[in-house]
Amino acid sequence: MATKAAVGKHAATTRVCEFYDTGKWIGQSIIRIYRSIPDGTVAHVQYFQIEFSKRGRGLGRKCYTEMEQTLRNEGVDMIELMPIDSVLGFWEKMGYNTRCGKMLEKYIKGVTS
Ligand SMILES: CC(C)(COP(=O)(O)OP(=O)(O)OC[C@H]1O[C@@H](n2cnc3c(N)ncnc32)[C@H](O)[C@@H]1OP(=O)(O)O)[C@@H](O)C(=O)NCCC(=O)NCCS
């Protein structure tokens, strides 16, 4: 067997996405974007939060939907994330499927949310 680990071939970038509602900050997301040979351009959501007092009013869905559209417009093919158990239901409602273990994934290229 002749294995090879080509470390460093593809750069990854970290982006911060801020969410606003009628001009007021209501949350943020931190996303790592990288190239994956099987999956294309992947956005790994490291963190996604809506301010505590604003939760439960549909703003998480609205902010997520806008973020997904922005990532799609920027050429992202797939979004992945590893949620804590208590918010798994939120991500399932956003269209995510289990990949392996607790990793969720959603292919977004050419698909409108
Ligand atoms: C998870 C979070 C972003 C949801 O934001 P939100 O504004 O309360 O969500 P919404 O009101 O837009 O809810 C959208 C849908 O998800 C559902 N949902 C929201 N939170 C949920 C949860 N914890 N478990 C199951 N379903 C949930 C809602 O019932 C709603 O369903 P519906 O559209 O069928 O009515 C928010 O609770 C949060 O910031 N949590 C703390 C940070 C965190 O844990 N982030 C995730 C790390 S991976």
The ligand as an ORCA input file, in Angstrom:
! r2SCAN-3c Opt
* xyz 0 1
  C     -31.186     26.984     18.079
  C     -31.584     28.449     17.897
  C     -30.647     29.101     16.865
  C     -33.050     28.496     17.374
  O     -33.409     29.857     17.130
  P     -34.952     30.347     17.216
  O     -35.016     31.741     16.733
  O     -35.472     30.058     18.575
  O     -35.638     29.343     16.179
  P     -37.024     29.574     15.383
  O     -37.985     30.248     16.313
  O     -36.745     30.250     14.098
  O     -37.482     28.071     15.142
  C     -37.516     27.481     13.853
  C     -38.107     26.085     13.986
  O     -37.200     25.253     14.740
  C     -37.851     24.731     15.898
  N     -36.881     24.769     17.003
  C     -36.244     25.847     17.491
  N     -35.406     25.481     18.497
  C     -35.561     24.139     18.628
  C     -34.966     23.182     19.501
  N     -34.067     23.515     20.444
  N     -35.347     21.877     19.354
  C     -36.257     21.505     18.420
  N     -36.833     22.389     17.537
  C     -36.491     23.689     17.668
  C     -39.024     25.663     16.164
  O     -40.061     24.999     16.854
  C     -39.422     26.058     14.763
  O     -40.226     25.068     14.178
  P     -41.428     25.475     13.161
  O     -40.821     26.369     12.104
  O     -41.901     24.174     12.637
  O     -42.423     26.224     13.997
  C     -31.551     29.213     19.246
  O     -32.326     28.510     20.183
  C     -30.170     29.407     19.835
  O     -29.478     30.377     19.492
  N     -29.742     28.490     20.716
  C     -28.493     28.646     21.459
  C     -27.283     28.470     20.615
  C     -27.197     27.072     20.067
  O     -27.383     26.106     20.786
  N     -26.889     27.030     18.770
  C     -26.755     25.818     18.044
  C     -25.357     25.262     18.167
  S     -25.155     23.965     17.011
*
